[in-house]
Amino acid sequence: MPRTRFTLPTAVVGAALLTLTACSSDADPAAQDATGGAEQTGSDAAAAGTPYPLTLDNCGTEVTFDAAPERVVTIKSSTAETMLALGLGDRVVGAAFLDGEVPDWLAPEAEGTAVADPFSDEVPGTEALLELDPDLVYAGWESNVAADGAGDRETLASLGVASYVAPAACKDPQYMPNPLTFDEVFAEITEVGRIFDVADAADALVAEQTELLDSVTPDDRGLTALWYSSGSDIPYVGAGIGAPQMILDAVGLQNVAGDVEDTWTSMSMEEIVAADPDVIVLVDAAWNTADSKIETLEAHPATAELSAVREGRYLVVPFPATEAGVRNADAVADLSRQLGRIDVDE
């Protein structure tokens, strides 16, 4: 859908960014001023530009940038779309393992870039990656930069290729958000803005998405929801600490798997029947469409009798919007609109 850009007063943007910086996972001494004072934040930091070399603690790996990366390979939609949203599409020399089409509001940014023509449908191997001569790999999952993926981070660094993993995807309990919040999502946008010295663009994007979220009134009917991501025999569903939970909270829905301390979990059909959700959120992916999930639910003798199934109380979200990134705020707004059209008998 077309995207409206918002412009907020500088004071509002600065206040929001002060909050985000306080939530950031790294405390970078390189960002201190020359007198050893406090780290610059908000619009002051944006005006000053990124102080290179910039050293970050990324999922427990120290990464130093001597300058803004020029040749970037992105892995997963979330990272490619963050680059596009920050106006950095021309820095992407290769995009891989995309989860679906970019949204309409990013289509103009993607046109003519490597994101529009991915070089791999899967995680690329190290050899294929190096052929693109990148100076940075921006990965959506930690597993993307492992020995059986694009190459482990230490090996890539020895070859002159830095790596940065979306902080929401950190697996070490010391770094994994628990639970994920929009503060963490926005902190990544802010941090990527610092890496590429485009803090102004990051500030504007955070302000826009904050305003979009503030425009959504959470549903107050106390409705429960199942977040059905994938699978048929045993569905894979959104659990209690990841992006699905964050989005459901913002929409005003109670997650029937919210007591599971994980980002995703398996849930049998019998468990789904016992939970009896008021609505079912269907993740629409090319390899496991929303329609195919409806067919699965309607064909199973147990779930076919759920009132949500009988009455078609479904909400649909595209897969790329279900992982932490620049599409989460849009997912909240869209699901809220869909939910507003659903009647649930008391």
C-alpha positions as CSV (number, residue, x, y, z in Angstrom):
1,M,0.0,0.0,0.0
2,P,1.2,3.6,-0.5
3,R,3.2,4.9,2.4
4,T,2.7,8.3,3.9
5,R,5.8,9.9,5.2
6,F,5.4,11.9,8.5
7,T,7.5,14.8,9.6
8,L,7.6,15.3,13.4
9,P,9.0,18.3,15.3
10,T,12.7,18.0,16.1
11,A,12.0,18.0,19.8
12,V,9.7,15.0,19.5
13,V,12.2,13.0,17.3
14,G,15.0,13.8,19.7
15,A,13.0,12.7,22.7
16,A,12.1,9.4,21.0
17,L,15.7,8.7,20.1
18,L,16.9,9.4,23.6
19,T,14.6,6.7,24.8
20,L,15.8,4.3,22.0
21,T,19.4,5.0,22.8
22,A,18.9,4.1,26.4
23,C,17.5,0.7,25.3
24,S,20.4,0.0,22.8
25,S,22.4,-3.1,23.6
26,D,25.8,-1.6,23.0
27,A,27.6,1.1,24.8
28,D,30.2,2.3,22.2
29,P,33.1,4.3,23.6
30,A,33.9,5.5,20.1
31,A,30.7,7.4,20.1
32,Q,31.8,9.6,23.1
33,D,32.9,13.2,22.4
34,A,36.5,14.3,22.3
35,T,36.4,15.3,26.0
36,G,35.3,11.9,27.1
37,G,31.7,13.0,27.8
38,A,28.5,11.1,27.5
39,E,27.6,9.4,24.2
40,Q,25.8,11.6,21.7
41,T,22.2,10.8,21.1
42,G,19.2,11.8,19.0
43,S,19.4,14.7,16.6
44,D,22.8,15.9,18.1
45,A,24.4,12.5,17.1
46,A,22.7,12.7,13.7
47,A,24.1,16.2,13.1
48,A,27.6,15.2,14.1
49,G,27.7,12.1,11.9
50,T,29.1,8.7,12.8
51,P,32.5,8.8,14.5
52,Y,34.6,6.1,12.8
53,P,36.0,3.7,13.7
54,L,32.7,2.5,15.2
55,T,32.9,-0.7,17.3
56,L,29.8,-2.6,18.2
57,D,29.0,-5.7,20.3
58,N,26.7,-7.6,17.9
59,C,25.3,-10.8,19.4
60,G,28.5,-11.2,21.3
61,T,30.8,-10.6,18.3
62,E,32.8,-7.4,18.2
63,V,32.5,-5.7,14.9
64,T,34.5,-2.6,13.9
65,F,33.6,-0.3,11.0
66,D,36.4,2.0,9.8
67,A,33.9,3.7,7.4
68,A,30.4,3.2,6.1
69,P,30.2,-0.1,4.2
70,E,29.9,0.3,0.4
71,R,29.2,-3.2,-0.8
72,V,26.6,-5.2,1.2
73,V,25.1,-8.6,0.9
74,T,21.8,-9.0,2.7
75,I,20.4,-12.3,3.8
76,K,16.6,-12.5,4.5
77,S,13.9,-10.0,3.6
78,S,14.1,-8.1,6.9
79,T,17.7,-6.9,6.3
80,A,17.2,-6.1,2.6
81,E,14.1,-4.1,3.5
82,T,15.9,-2.2,6.3
83,M,18.5,-1.1,3.7
84,L,15.8,0.0,1.3
85,A,13.9,1.9,4.0
86,L,17.0,3.8,4.9
87,G,17.7,4.8,1.3
88,L,20.7,2.4,1.0
89,G,19.5,0.2,-1.8
90,D,22.4,1.3,-4.0
91,R,24.8,-0.3,-1.4
92,V,23.3,-3.7,-1.8
93,V,25.4,-5.8,-4.2
94,G,23.5,-9.0,-3.6
95,A,20.3,-10.1,-1.8
96,A,19.6,-13.6,-0.9
97,F,17.0,-15.8,0.9
98,L,14.1,-13.3,0.5
99,D,10.9,-14.3,2.1
100,G,8.6,-12.6,-0.4
101,E,8.0,-9.5,-2.4
102,V,8.9,-6.1,-1.0
103,P,5.9,-4.1,0.1
104,D,4.4,-1.4,-2.2
105,W,5.9,1.4,-0.2
106,L,9.4,0.0,-0.7
107,A,9.0,-1.0,-4.4
108,P,10.4,2.3,-5.8
109,E,13.4,2.0,-3.5
110,A,14.0,-1.6,-4.7
111,E,13.7,-0.8,-8.4
112,G,17.0,-1.2,-10.2
113,T,18.8,-2.6,-7.2
114,A,20.1,-6.1,-6.3
115,V,17.1,-6.6,-4.1
116,A,14.9,-6.7,-7.1
117,D,17.0,-9.5,-8.6
118,P,18.2,-11.8,-5.8
119,F,21.3,-13.9,-6.6
120,S,20.1,-16.8,-4.4
121,D,16.8,-18.2,-3.1
122,E,18.6,-19.7,-0.2
123,V,21.4,-18.8,2.1
124,P,24.5,-18.5,-0.2
125,G,27.7,-20.4,0.4
126,T,30.9,-18.6,1.1
127,E,32.2,-18.9,-2.4
128,A,29.1,-17.4,-4.0
129,L,29.2,-14.7,-1.4
130,L,32.8,-13.8,-2.0
131,E,32.2,-13.5,-5.8
132,L,30.2,-10.3,-5.0
133,D,33.2,-8.8,-3.2
134,P,31.2,-7.5,-0.3
135,D,32.6,-5.6,2.7
136,L,29.6,-6.5,4.9
137,V,27.1,-9.3,5.2
138,Y,23.9,-8.1,6.9
139,A,22.1,-11.3,8.1
140,G,18.6,-11.7,9.4
141,W,19.5,-14.9,11.4
142,E,22.7,-15.9,13.2
143,S,22.5,-19.2,11.4
144,N,23.0,-17.3,8.1
145,V,26.6,-16.6,9.0
146,A,27.6,-20.1,10.2
147,A,30.0,-22.6,8.7
148,D,27.2,-24.4,6.9
149,G,25.8,-21.1,5.6
150,A,27.5,-18.0,4.2
151,G,30.6,-18.7,6.4
152,D,31.2,-18.3,10.1
153,R,31.8,-14.7,11.3
154,E,35.5,-15.3,12.2
155,T,36.3,-16.8,8.8
156,L,34.5,-13.9,7.0
157,A,36.4,-11.4,9.1
158,S,39.7,-13.0,8.2
159,L,38.7,-12.6,4.5
160,G,38.0,-8.9,5.0
161,V,34.2,-9.2,5.2
162,A,32.4,-7.8,8.2
163,S,29.2,-9.3,9.4
164,Y,26.2,-7.8,11.3
165,V,23.3,-9.9,12.5
166,A,19.9,-8.4,13.2
167,P,20.0,-8.0,17.0
168,A,16.5,-9.4,17.4
169,A,17.8,-12.7,16.1
170,C,20.6,-13.1,18.6
171,K,20.4,-16.6,20.2
172,D,22.6,-16.2,23.2
173,P,20.3,-15.5,26.2
174,Q,22.6,-12.6,27.1
175,Y,21.7,-10.9,23.8
176,M,18.3,-12.3,22.7
177,P,15.5,-9.9,23.5
178,N,13.1,-11.5,26.0
179,P,10.6,-10.3,25.1
180,L,11.1,-8.5,21.8
181,T,9.7,-5.0,21.9
182,F,9.4,-2.2,19.4
183,D,12.2,-0.4,21.3
184,E,14.6,-3.2,20.1
185,V,13.2,-3.0,16.6
186,F,13.8,0.7,16.5
187,A,17.2,0.4,18.2
188,E,18.4,-1.8,15.2
189,I,17.2,0.8,12.7
190,T,19.1,3.5,14.7
191,E,22.2,1.3,14.9
192,V,22.2,0.5,11.2
193,G,21.8,4.3,10.6
194,R,25.0,4.8,12.7
195,I,26.9,2.1,10.7
196,F,26.1,3.7,7.4
197,D,26.2,7.3,8.6
198,V,22.6,7.9,7.8
199,A,21.3,8.8,11.2
200,D,18.9,11.4,9.8
201,A,17.2,8.8,7.7
202,A,17.0,6.4,10.6
203,D,15.6,9.0,12.9
204,A,12.9,9.9,10.3
205,L,12.0,6.2,9.9
206,V,11.7,5.6,13.6
207,A,9.6,8.7,14.0
208,E,7.3,7.7,11.2
209,Q,6.8,4.1,12.5
210,T,6.3,5.4,16.1
211,E,3.5,7.7,14.9
212,L,1.9,4.8,12.9
213,L,1.9,2.6,16.1
214,D,0.5,5.5,18.1
215,S,-2.4,5.7,15.7
216,V,-3.5,2.2,16.4
217,T,-6.0,1.6,19.2
218,P,-5.6,-1.9,20.6
219,D,-8.7,-4.0,20.5
220,D,-10.4,-4.1,24.0
221,R,-12.6,-7.2,23.6
222,G,-10.2,-9.5,25.3
223,L,-10.0,-11.8,22.3
224,T,-7.5,-14.7,22.0
225,A,-5.5,-15.5,18.9
226,L,-3.5,-18.3,17.4
227,W,-0.5,-17.2,15.3
228,Y,-0.3,-20.0,12.7
229,S,3.0,-19.7,10.9
230,S,3.6,-23.0,9.1
231,G,3.2,-26.7,9.1
232,S,0.2,-28.9,8.7
233,D,0.4,-32.1,10.8
234,I,1.8,-30.1,13.8
235,P,1.5,-26.3,13.2
236,Y,4.4,-24.1,14.0
237,V,3.0,-21.0,15.9
238,G,4.1,-17.7,17.3
239,A,5.2,-18.1,21.0
240,G,5.6,-15.6,23.8
241,I,8.8,-13.6,23.2
242,G,9.2,-12.9,19.5
243,A,7.8,-10.7,16.8
244,P,4.4,-12.4,16.7
245,Q,3.9,-11.7,20.4
246,M,5.0,-8.1,20.0
247,I,2.6,-7.6,17.2
248,L,-0.3,-9.3,18.9
249,D,0.2,-7.2,22.0
250,A,0.1,-4.0,20.0
251,V,-3.1,-5.2,18.2
252,G,-4.8,-6.1,21.5
253,L,-4.9,-9.9,21.1
254,Q,-4.0,-12.5,23.7
255,N,-1.7,-15.1,22.3
256,V,-2.8,-18.7,23.1
257,A,0.8,-19.8,23.0
258,G,2.0,-16.7,24.9
259,D,3.1,-18.7,27.9
260,V,5.9,-20.4,25.9
261,E,9.2,-18.7,26.5
262,D,10.4,-18.8,22.9
263,T,9.9,-17.0,19.6
264,W,8.2,-19.9,17.9
265,T,6.9,-23.3,19.1
266,S,5.1,-26.4,17.8
267,M,1.4,-26.8,18.8
268,S,-0.6,-29.9,18.1
269,M,-4.1,-29.7,16.7
270,E,-5.5,-31.1,20.0
271,E,-3.7,-28.2,21.9
272,I,-5.2,-25.7,19.4
273,V,-8.7,-27.1,20.0
274,A,-8.2,-26.9,23.7
275,A,-7.1,-23.3,23.4
276,D,-10.1,-22.5,21.3
277,P,-8.8,-19.1,19.9
278,D,-11.3,-16.4,19.0
279,V,-9.3,-15.5,15.8
280,I,-6.5,-17.2,13.9
281,V,-3.7,-15.2,12.3
282,L,-2.5,-16.9,9.1
283,V,1.0,-16.2,7.9
284,D,0.9,-16.1,4.1
285,A,4.1,-17.5,2.6
286,A,4.7,-18.7,-1.0
287,W,5.7,-22.1,0.3
288,N,2.8,-22.4,2.8
289,T,0.0,-20.0,1.9
290,A,-2.8,-18.7,4.0
291,D,-5.3,-20.6,1.8
292,S,-3.5,-23.8,2.4
293,K,-3.6,-23.3,6.1
294,I,-7.4,-22.8,5.9
295,E,-7.7,-26.0,4.0
296,T,-5.6,-27.8,6.7
297,L,-7.8,-26.4,9.5
298,E,-11.1,-27.2,7.7
299,A,-10.0,-30.7,6.8
300,H,-8.8,-31.8,10.3
301,P,-11.8,-33.3,12.2
302,A,-10.9,-31.5,15.4
303,T,-10.0,-28.0,14.2
304,A,-12.9,-28.0,11.7
305,E,-15.2,-27.6,14.7
306,L,-13.5,-24.5,16.1
307,S,-15.8,-21.5,16.0
308,A,-13.0,-19.4,14.5
309,V,-12.8,-21.9,11.6
310,R,-16.5,-22.4,11.1
311,E,-17.1,-18.6,11.1
312,G,-13.9,-17.8,9.1
313,R,-12.5,-15.5,11.7
314,Y,-9.1,-15.2,10.0
315,L,-6.5,-12.5,9.9
316,V,-3.7,-12.6,7.3
317,V,-0.2,-11.3,7.5
318,P,2.6,-11.7,4.9
319,F,5.6,-13.7,6.0
320,P,8.2,-10.9,5.6
321,A,6.2,-8.8,8.1
322,T,6.4,-11.5,10.8
323,E,10.1,-11.2,11.6
324,A,11.6,-8.2,13.4
325,G,12.1,-5.4,11.0
326,V,10.7,-2.3,9.3
327,R,7.4,-4.0,8.4
328,N,6.2,-4.8,11.9
329,A,4.5,-1.5,12.5
330,D,2.6,-1.9,9.2
331,A,1.6,-5.4,10.3
332,V,0.1,-4.0,13.5
333,A,-1.9,-1.4,11.6
334,D,-3.1,-3.9,9.0
335,L,-4.1,-6.6,11.4
336,S,-5.9,-4.0,13.5
337,R,-8.0,-3.0,10.5
338,Q,-8.8,-6.6,9.7
339,L,-9.7,-7.3,13.3
340,G,-12.0,-4.4,13.4
341,R,-14.1,-6.1,10.7
342,I,-14.6,-9.3,12.7
343,D,-17.6,-9.9,15.0
344,V,-17.2,-12.4,17.8
345,D,-20.4,-13.6,19.5
346,E,-20.1,-13.2,23.3
